[in-house]
Amino acid sequence: MRAARLHAVPRTARGFMLIEVMISVIIFSVGVLALVGLQASMTRAQTEAKVRADAAYLAQELIGLMWTDMTNAASYADAGCAGYARCAAWQAKVAALLPAGTATVSWDAATRNLTITLSWQLPGGDAHQYQTWTNVQGAI
């Protein structure tokens, strides 16, 4: 008499476990790639948010500089900024903190309205702009 095999595998089921392992490795790989993509997206968003915060800070800094120096308010406008030390130092800070950063300042002495526009472009990204305006009051 022949002894029966205890763990006989039908011919049609051979290699099924190998296919299961291969599918699970593919699913795991897709998950890892998705996490890497998510991390890259989060890093890009965090960088953009930091630069926007820096732009807002720089604009408020210039407003503060002008409030403390109202007698020279016209010197902060684009035409006279390079020749005025405080404004030139601020523009150098803009260029240092914002990637490819530029600033335009518009001062209307009659209405005492100040408009500040900061522009920058992240490497491989779109151009961005932050604009703020205020009415600066103080003794001249």
Secondary structure as GFF3:
##gff-version 3
##sequence-region A 1 140
A	DSSP	three_ten_helix	11	13	.	.	.	ID=ss1
A	DSSP	alpha_helix	16	67	.	.	.	ID=ss2
A	DSSP	three_ten_helix	70	76	.	.	.	ID=ss3
A	DSSP	alpha_helix	78	81	.	.	.	ID=ss4
A	DSSP	alpha_helix	85	97	.	.	.	ID=ss5
A	DSSP	beta_strand	102	108	.	.	.	ID=ss6
A	DSSP	beta_strand	113	121	.	.	.	ID=ss7
A	DSSP	beta_strand	127	135	.	.	.	ID=ss8
###
